[in-house]
Amino acid sequence: MRRAAVLLAPVLLVLLAACDPGPAAPTGTPVPSASASSPVATSEPVAEFTAPSSCSELLGPLEAQFAADGLVLFSSTDGTGIYAPIASTQEGGDPFSCWYGKDGVDLSTIEIAAQAVDEQQHEGIVAVLESEGFELTLDEDRATYVQVGDEGATPAIVHVLRPDSWLTGYSALGGPDRVAVLTEYLEQVGAQLYP
C-alpha cells in the first residue's frame, strides 16, 4: 500500500501542475478585452448636393471667369439676364439654368444647369440619355454622358449624373475642344455644389 502511494504521488503532482492557472492578475488591474484592441472604422462624411437658386450659387468662381472671357448672362431660371427666360436643356424635373454668351456672336451660347434628383428621377434620366445615344463613361458614383457635336449644326453637351444630382453643360459650338471646356466647367460646378 505504501508503495502504491509513493508511485501515485508523482502522478498526482503532474496532474495538479497541469491544472494550475498560473499567477493571477492583480486585483484592480483592468484586463483588456479582444474588442478593445480592434480598430474602430471611421467613415468620412459624404458630401451632399446643394441645389443652387442663383447663377452665383451655381457657378461660384466660374462666374468671374465667364465675365473675364466676355460672356454675359443671357438668361437664368430666376429671371435675371438680358433676354427672356430660356428653357433648360435638362428636360423634366426642376433645373436651375444659366445661359451665357457673347451678344451678337453666333455659336457663343453656353448653358450650365443643375438640379437635385431622387432615385426614381435618376432612373428616368438614365433611360432618356441612353436612348438618345450619348457616349457613357462611369467613374465611381458618377456617370458622364457626352455628345461631342461639331462646329456647325450639332452642339456639344455633357451631362454628369450622380445618385442625387444632374449637372449639364451645353455649348452651341460643338467639337472635342468644347467637350473638354464643358467638362472642366462641370468639375468646377461640382466642387461648388458639393461643399
N, C-alpha and C positions, 0 to 999 in steps of 0.2 A: 504494500500500500504506500509506504514511504517512497519507494522507487517510482511509482506512478505519479505521485505528487511532484517529485523532483523533475520528472520528464515533462509534465504538463505545465510547470511554471514558466519555462521559456516560451512555450506556445502561447500562453495567456498574455505574456508581456508583449509579444509581437502583435497579437490581435488588439490589445489595448492601445498600443502605439499607433496602429493604423486608424483608430477611431479618434485620435487626438486632433482637434481642430486647429491647433497652433495657438500663437499668442492672440488674445482678444484685443479688439480695437479699444483704445482708451475711451472711457465714457465722456460724453460731451463733444467728441470729435465727429463732425459730420462725415458720413461715408458717401462719396459721390455715386450717383445713380448713372445708369447707362444713358438715359435720356439727357442728363445734364451735360454730358460731354459731346453730344452730337450737335453739329452746327445748325442754326435756325436759318432757313431760307428766307431772304427778304426780297420782295419784288419791287421793281422801280415803278413809280406812279405812271399810269397810262395817260398820255396827253389826250384831252378831249377837244373836239371841234368846237370852235366859237363862231357862230353864224354872224356875218357882217350886216350892218344896217346903213353903211355909207361906203363910198369909194375909198375914203381914207382908211377905214377899218379893213376893207378888203385888200387893199394894195400895200398899206404900210409905207416903207421907204421906196417902194417901186413907184409910187405916185410922183415923187420928186424926180426920179429918173425919167418918167414919161414927160414931165414938164421940160426937163433939160434937153430931151430929144425933140422938142417942138410939138409933142402930141397934146391936143386939147380934149377936154371931156365933151363928147358929143351928146351923150345921154346916159342916164342911170335909172335904176329902179325907183330911187327916192325922188325922181323928178328933176334933179339937177342936170346941168349940161346946156349946150347952146341949141339943141334940137329937141323936138318932142320925143317922148319915151320910145325906145326901140325894143321890141320883144327880144328876149334872150334866145340864144340858140339851144339852151337847155329846155327841151320840151317837157312840160309837166313839172309838178312839184312847186316849190316856192323859191326860185333862184334870186339872188341879188346879183345884178348885172351892171357892168360899167363898160361903155363903148368909148373908145378914144380914136383919134386920128389927126391928120393934118388937113385942116379945112381946105377944100378945093383940090386936094391931091388924090387922084384915083388910086385905088387899091391900098390906101394907107390905113384903113379901118381895122381896128382890133377890138375884141371883146374879152374881158375877163369876167367869169361868173362863178358863183359858189352857192351851194345850199347844203343843209343838213338832210340826211336820208335815214330812214329806218330800214329794217331787214326786208320788208315787203317791197319798198320802193327800190332798194338796191337790186333785188332780183329782176324787177321790171326794166331797170336801166340796162342791166347786163343783157337782157334779151333783145332790147332795141338796138344797142350798139353792135351786138354780134350780128344781128340781121342786116345792118347797114354796111357791113364789110370793113369795119375798122381793123387795123392791124393791132393785135393784142400783145402786150408784154406784162408779165407778172413779176412783182418784187415784194416778197413777204405778204403784207396785208393790202398791198396797193396794186391795182390793175390800171394800166395805161393803154388807152385806145387812141390810135393815130390815123388821121387821113392826111397824107403828105400834100396832096393837091399839086397845083402847077402855077406858073407865073402868069397864067391867063384867066381861065374861066373857073377853076376849081380851087376853093380856099384850103388853107392848112387848118386843121382842127386837132387839138389834143384834149382828151378827157382823162382826168385822173380820178379813179373811183376807189374809195376806201369804204370799210363797213358802215361808217357814219357820215360820209360826206361825198360830194361830187363837185369837182373843180373842172372848169373848162377854159381853154384858151382858143380863140378864133382869130385868124388873120385872113383878110380878103385876098392878100397876095399869098399864093401857095409856094411849095417847094421845100426841100430838105433844110435849107437855111432858116426858113420861117418856123419850121417844126422845132429846130434847136432853140430858137429865140423863145417860142411859146413854152417849151419845156422848162427853160430857165425861169421864165416869169412864174410859172406854176409852182416851181420849187420855192421861190420867194414868198408866194401867196400862201403856200402850205405852211411855211415857217411862221408866217404872220397869224394864221388861223388855228394853229396848234401850239399855243404858248407853253 
